Amino acid sequence: MTSQRRNSGMTCLDTRKGRAALAVGLTVLLGTAAQAQSTDTTTLPDLYVTATRLGGGAGGALGITGASTTVITSEEIERSPEQTIPGILAREPGVQVSNLYGGVNGARATVDIRGFGATGAQNTLVLIDGRRVDLPDLQTFDWGSVPLNSVERIEVTRGNSGGVLYGDGAVGGVINIVTKKGTGRPNGAKAEVAYGSFNQVEGRGTAFASSGPHALAVYANAVRSDGYRDNSQYHQMNAGGDYRYTRDWGSFYFNTTASDQVLGLPGGRRVDPTLGLNQLATDRRGTNTPWDYANQQQASATTGVTYDLLPGAELIVDGGVRVRKQQAAYFPNCLDTFTGVFNTSCQKQIGTAYDTSYFKSSLVTSSVTPRLKVDTTVFGLPLKSLTGVDFYHTDYASPRALFDGAAPIHQYDLDQSSLAAYTMNTVTLFSNTDVSAGGRVQRTSLSARDAVNTGAPGYLDPWGFPTAVQATPLDDTQTNHAWHLGIEHRFNQYLTFFGRAAQSFRVPNVDERIGSAPYGIPSNFGLKTQTSRDLEGGVKVTAGPMFLQWSIYDMYLENEIFYSPYTTTNVNLDPTRRYGSEALATVQVSETVRLKGSVAYTRAVFREGVYAGNDVPLVSRNTAGVGVVWNIVDTRLVFSGDVRFVGSRRMDNDQRNVQPMTPNYSILDAKIGGEWQRYFWSVAVQNILNADYFDYAIASPYPDGFGSKLGVYNAYPQPGRTFLLRVGANF
């Protein structure tokens, strides 16, 4: 059975199984029909350049013509009953979210667009102000490192067309987090504190200052929580700042962030009918791994300039550095999986083979991304064009030892560079039809090395057998392509059709290549690149206070990268497919009441091979939700609430589709709050009906060669009813 070791959040292949995306996407209530209409303007869309990469401007959706998009505004974020970024995203159609650590502040959550399950994080590209957060390992994006008080809006584009502008990893979709800037804001500050269930305490601060061409924004927050589970304590501190200097010729900017996180790893609750064991029922909040942990520290700096070359032609040159360090340790699992008996005298052993392992990693990514933005008229036709070059370089080092301070058994070192050229062009025909075409060529070079120290503690197990095999060195260079064709036709002011066809790719990441396969199985440095081809079409309807968006899509994938529980390595799958339908509607019922609803049907299936026709694990077919915002007394008293439904899905590891499915569940959340003069307050209650549920489970491989494991799995239970009280003031 897979233990917490595969769910640590650390950069090792053992984390592979614990990554899955599950809990589902539905509704972020709180949007007005007017906001929805502004998102879906009938003018030629912005190409998502300055508005997002530099964080200025109003901006609409991603600006990729023909794509299904959503914009979540700062007002929606502030009024949502859910106050984590993954939780807010989970209310959008086509987005599914899973949490292994109780969901506090969105820590290490996996966000999955369009049904990739265990590999959802690797197939959903995350951007900060339009700049990719390049994480070439299995570590999911740290959502807790972005304070909600720093977010101006969140832009979601579904499907793989984002691969043209932003490169590999955008197979399922792109999520862009646009942060608040000081430009155009009055000088002032905002401070708030919060207290909630499990002794969660949070403090937030934001300040804006501007003078002439200068503008500054700074923000910070700190969160502490005991967590829902034993050994699920969570500590997070974040700080950041953004400086802008704006003149007639263009602008200069500098942005920096830093974060520090401490996270306990409670592991799963085991269910094993053969032993009469059901920890979900007998000890839901307990842990079998009381000492495991995963900590990380991050810092980034980005700087850039914009220069107006000519009217309608803007040159943008920027670059950045991102550093991330991680440490994780794993100690004895106190549950005897052969007898189902918990060892109450289990000790925090250090240095015993099998029972202890320690991982460190250092990741440094530097990038330069110049581009030219053109907004002009050619032969009387409006044209918007973006052409650029992306260069990313990553150094990765990871010593992996038996315990902290011991000589490493494995020393992994990888050096990866990518150089890409791309262009995206959109032209308006007949004043009511936008047509776009774009392409990307990306060359990726990788050098990977593994050094095994046969004299290191833990290299030999207690019986004298080696526990590690050195991987064959790899030097590889490959060229990949992405392209997009899109159309958006406005029949009239009420009805718009959109559609697209696109191709994208995903290069294997560090952990997928190096793995940690024991006992004679070397790492698989030589995985093939995953490719995808998308088709999508839909309509948008705007009728007075109502807005509706509906689309269908079909995606074919080759060489999908997946973890095999039978070989304990990553492999390229036989061809797979994703297809489905997504709908979103908003309506302004009255001056004080707004409604938003969504529904999605998502299928992820194996097309060929031994699993042909089976469902890909960790993907719910059906999700839905509805939300309401009611301004009871203008802004002084506001109620918001939503309910979301998440359908059942196959557990991780169950490619054979023989294990039980996870139960479906419905969650009801509500929030009431208001503003009075400079002060504001809110009380949010999550899971009002106190539903027992989990959005991730991993089943034992079946058959496993040691007898039946049918019905045996580890589940990661989520909290029941919780609350969060928040108060603050503006200065």
Secondary structure, DSSP 8 states (H G I E B T S, - for coil): ---GGGGS-SSSGGGGGGG---B---------HHHHHHHT-SS----SSHHHHS--S---S---TT--EEEEEHHHHHH-S--SHHHHHTTSTTEEEE-SSTTGGGTT-EEEESS-GGGTGGGEEEEETTEE----SS----GGGS-GGGEEEEEEEESGGGHHHH-TT-SSEEEEEEE--STT--SEEEEEEEEEGGGEEEEEEEEEEEETTEEEEEEEEEEEE--SSTT--EEEEEEEEEEEEEETTEEEEEEEEEEEEEEE----EEEEGGGTEEHHHH-TT--S-TT-EEEEEEEEEEEEEEEEEETTEEEEEEEEEEEEEEEEEE----EETTTTEE-TT-----S-TTT-EEEEEEEEEEEE--EEEEEEEETTEEEEEEEEEEEEEEEEEEEEESSTTS--SEEEEEEEEEEEEEEEEEEEETTTEEEEEEEEEEEEEEEEEEEE-TTSTTSB-TTS-B-------EEEEEEEEEEEEEEEEESSSSEEEEEEEEEEEE---HHHHH----TT----TT---EEEEEEEEEEEEEETTEEEEEEEEEEEEES-EEEETTTTEEEE-S-EEEEEEEEEEEEE-SSSEEEEEEEEEEEEEE-SSTTTT-B-TT--SEEEEEEEEEEEETTTEEEEEEEEEE-----BT-TTS-S-----EEEEEEEEEEEETTEEEEEEEESTT----EEEEEE--SS-SSS--TT-EEEEE---SEEEEEEEEE-
